Amino acid sequence: MAAAEAGTPAGPFPSTAAVSKAGFVAIAGRPNVGKSTLLNRLIGQKISIVSNKAQTTRHQITGILNTADAQFVFVDTPGFQTRHDSALNRAMNHTVARTLAGVDLVFFVVEAGRLGDEDREALAAIPAEAKVVLVINKVDRLADKRQLLPFIDRARGLRAFAEIVPLSAARGHNCDALVAAAAALLPHGAPLYGEDEITDRSERFLAAEFLREKLFRLLGDELPYGLAVEIEKFESEGQLRRIHAVVIVGKSAHKGIVIGKGGGKLKRAASEARVDLEKLFGGKVFLEVWVKVRGGWADDERALKSLGYE
């Protein structure tokens, strides 16, 4: 997607004319370490949805950053799933494995002060030959900053990391140091994308993701994972987008939860998603949303494929 389509300023963008390095950088780690927040921070634009729930990111999301001499193609991956076995989780893990096998560099993200079995299992999924930068996120949440150095020493024992960078993606602290460290590790090469592009994901995909984010946030723990969003119709008329979306749930009882009393919950989710999409697309959005029951969709390989899971 070009930035003009996404509603970002038309320029100036860093020119790719002087770019001498370019490469794919996967952002990996267990769920809820801040991978999507980091991607959005690095490219300066929200394209990957964020909530405090695991499984928020289900697809591979690509964000493009151009600096004075390098182009980064960041790939946000789903959190590596170890707790539950379903067709959906297997599809997400397959996405992670496929992505990690085909990139030039990996940002492995952990939460400052927390290094558990899930982190180790996610790290083990990264090929041994891959160049890995350890990103220690959420350092601003450490009550005692003196804990950081011992934590870094402990993390060094996990793998031979190319670099270790502590930062706060939410606040933007030290993210420039991460970009500088990563630039030195990228291969030499010509730009992979145009200088005004921020993602290779379609507007249709982003519309579904933004609506799903709002539903995840509004539903609390009532219906965390048995929900998906499908765009049935997406029409563009100049700067106007008409979008017809369907929220898919696995059980009839879930339909009422999503709709809410008097339709209030669904209306609020649609309204909040519309506001975000108008900012992203830079134009008016008409968003209509329905709820459909599709039993067992999260364990149905064919249903998952139709929803974009591979």
Residue pairs with C-beta under 8 A, 6 or more apart in sequence:
1 197
1 198
1 199
1 200
1 201
1 202
1 203
1 206
2 194
2 196
2 197
2 198
3 9
3 10
3 13
3 45
3 196
3 197
3 198
4 10
4 196
4 282
5 203
5 281
5 282
6 45
6 47
6 198
6 199
6 203
6 280
6 281
6 282
7 278
7 279
7 280
7 281
7 282
7 283
8 45
8 198
8 282
10 196
11 196
13 66
13 195
13 196
14 66
14 67
14 68
14 195
15 66
15 195
16 66
16 71
16 191
16 194
16 195
18 68
18 69
19 66
19 69
19 70
19 71
19 190
19 191
20 69
20 70
20 188
20 189
21 69
21 70
21 71
21 183
21 186
21 187
21 188
21 189
22 70
22 71
22 72
22 73
22 186
22 187
22 189
22 190
22 191
22 192
23 71
23 72
23 73
23 103
23 104
23 105
23 186
23 187
23 189
23 192
24 73
24 75
24 102
24 103
24 104
24 105
24 192
25 72
25 73
25 74
25 75
25 103
25 104
25 105
25 106
25 107
25 182
25 186
26 74
26 75
26 77
26 99
26 100
26 103
26 105
26 106
26 107
27 35
27 38
27 39
27 74
27 75
27 76
27 77
27 106
27 107
27 109
28 35
28 77
28 80
28 96
28 99
28 100
28 106
28 107
28 108
28 109
28 122
28 125
28 126
29 35
29 79
29 80
29 108
29 109
29 110
29 119
29 122
30 79
30 80
30 82
30 110
30 118
30 119
30 121
30 122
31 54
31 55
31 56
31 78
31 79
31 80
31 81
31 118
32 52
32 53
32 54
32 79
32 111
33 79
33 109
33 110
33 111
33 119
33 137
33 138
34 109
34 111
34 137
34 138
34 169
34 170
35 48
35 57
35 76
35 77
35 79
35 109
36 48
36 49
36 50
36 56
36 57
36 61
36 76
37 50
37 137
37 169
37 170
38 107
38 109
38 135
38 137
38 169
38 175
39 47
39 48
39 61
39 63
39 74
39 76
40 46
40 47
40 48
40 50
40 63
41 169
41 170
41 172
41 175
42 63
42 65
42 72
42 74
42 175
42 178
42 179
43 63
43 64
43 65
43 74
43 198
43 199
44 65
45 63
45 198
46 276
46 280
47 61
47 63
47 198
47 199
47 201
47 206
47 280
48 57
48 61
48 63
48 76
48 209
49 56
49 57
49 209
49 210
49 212
49 213
49 216
50 56
50 213
51 213
51 216
51 217
53 216
53 224
54 79
55 78
55 79
55 81
55 92
55 224
55 225
56 213
56 216
57 76
57 77
57 78
57 79
58 78
58 88
58 92
58 309
59 78
59 95
59 205
59 209
59 308
59 309
60 75
60 76
60 77
60 78
60 95
60 99
61 75
61 76
61 199
61 201
61 209
62 73
62 74
62 75
62 76
62 199
62 200
62 201
63 73
63 74
63 76
63 198
63 199
64 71
64 72
64 73
64 74
64 193
64 197
64 198
64 199
64 200
65 71
65 72
65 74
65 179
66 72
66 191
66 195
67 179
67 183
69 183
70 183
70 186
71 191
71 192
71 193
72 179
72 182
72 183
72 186
73 192
73 193
74 107
75 99
75 103
77 95
77 96
77 99
77 100
78 92
78 93
78 95
78 96
79 92
79 122
80 93
80 96
80 118
80 121
80 122
80 125
81 89
81 92
81 93
82 117
82 118
82 121
82 122
86 298
86 299
87 298
87 299
87 300
87 301
87 304
88 225
88 298
88 299
88 304
88 309
91 304
91 309
91 310
92 309
93 125
94 310
95 309
95 310
96 125
97 125
100 106
100 125
100 126
100 127
100 130
101 127
103 130
104 131
104 185
104 186
104 187
105 130
105 131
105 132
105 133
105 162
105 182
105 185
105 186
106 126
106 130
106 131
106 132
106 133
107 132
107 133
107 135
107 178
107 182
108 122
108 123
108 126
108 132
108 133
108 134
108 135
108 161
109 135
109 137
110 119
110 134
110 135
110 136
110 137
110 155
111 136
111 137
111 138
112 136
112 137
112 138
112 139
112 141
112 142
112 147
112 148
112 151
112 166
113 141
113 142
113 147
113 151
115 151
115 154
115 155
115 158
120 158
123 158
123 159
126 132
131 162
131 185
132 159
132 161
132 162
133 161
133 162
133 163
133 164
133 165
133 178
133 181
133 182
133 185
134 155
134 158
134 159
134 161
134 163
134 164
134 165
135 165
135 167
135 178
136 148
136 151
136 152
136 155
136 164
136 165
136 166
136 167
137 167
137 168
137 169
138 168
138 169
138 170
139 145
139 148
139 166
139 167
139 168
139 173
139 174
140 168
140 170
140 171
140 173
142 148
148 166
152 164
152 166
155 161
155 164
156 164
162 185
163 181
163 182
163 185
165 174
165 177
165 178
165 181
166 174
167 173
167 174
167 175
167 177
167 178
168 174
169 175
193 200
199 206
203 234
203 236
203 241
203 281
204 231
204 234
205 231
205 308
206 277
206 280
207 231
207 234
207 241
207 243
207 245
207 273
207 277
207 287
208 229
208 230
208 231
208 245
209 229
210 273
210 276
210 277
210 280
211 229
211 245
211 247
211 269
211 270
211 273
211 287
211 289
212 227
212 228
212 229
213 273
214 268
214 269
214 270
214 272
214 273
214 276
215 227
215 229
215 247
215 258
215 269
216 224
216 227
218 265
218 268
218 269
218 272
219 227
219 257
219 258
219 265
222 257
223 249
223 254
223 257
223 258
225 298
226 249
226 250
226 251
226 254
226 298
227 247
227 248
227 249
227 254
227 258
228 247
228 248
228 297
228 298
228 307
229 245
229 246
229 247
229 248
230 245
230 246
230 248
230 306
230 307
231 243
231 244
231 245
231 246
232 244
232 245
232 246
233 242
233 243
233 244
234 241
234 242
234 243
234 244
235 241
235 242
235 243
238 283
239 281
239 282
239 283
239 284
240 283
240 284
240 285
240 286
241 277
241 281
241 283
241 284
241 285
241 286
242 286
243 277
243 285
243 286
243 287
243 288
244 288
244 290
245 270
245 287
245 288
245 289
245 290
246 289
246 290
246 291
246 292
247 258
247 266
247 289
247 290
247 291
247 292
248 291
248 292
248 293
248 294
248 297
248 307
249 255
249 257
249 258
249 291
249 292
249 293
249 294
250 293
250 294
250 295
250 296
250 297
250 298
251 293
251 295
252 293
254 293
255 291
255 293
257 265
258 265
258 266
258 291
259 265
259 266
259 291
260 266
260 267
260 268
266 289
266 291
269 289
270 287
270 288
270 289
273 287
274 285
274 286
274 287
277 285
277 287
278 284
278 285
294 303
296 303
297 303
297 304
297 307
298 304
